[in-house]
């Protein structure tokens, strides 16, 4: 997510390859947890916020 300067922030699908953590397996663990909480949704190769309200929450 890239905050806009002077424009409202919006959600966009992110490729799984864009998401990485410092330790192996950490990214998948976080994505799984967020998915179970229904805060994100999964596409074949992408991840999206479930709702734009999560950007400002």
N, C-alpha and C positions, 0 to 999 in steps of 0.2 A: 504494500500500500504506500503510495506516495502522496503526502498531504499537499493539497493545492495552495498556491499563494493567491489569496483574494477570491478563490472559487471554492464552492462546496466540495468536500471530499466525497468520492464515490467508490463503490466496490468494483472489482474486476476479477475475473478468474486469474489465478496464478498457476503457472506450470509447476508441477511437483519438483522439477529440476531447479527452479528458482529458490526453493525453500531448503535451507540447510542449517544444521546446528553444529556446535563444536565437536560433539562426540557422536560416533556412529550409532544409529538406531534411535537417537533422541528425537529427530524430526518425526519419524513414523509414530513414536509413542505419543508425542504431543498432538499430532493430527488425529490419531485414533481417539484420544480423550476428548478433543474438541468435537469430533464427529458424533461420539456417543452422547454428548451434551446437546447435540443438534445446533451447534453454533457455526458449523461449516458444512458444506455439501461437497461431494466428490463427483468429478467427471472421470472419464477414462484416464486422462493425464493431467487434470487440473483440480484445483481446490478453490472454493469460493466461500465468502462469508454468507451466512444464511440470511442476513438482513443488514441493510446500511446503518441501522441504529447501533450496531456493534462498533462502528467506527468512532462514534462520539460517546459511547457509554463509559 
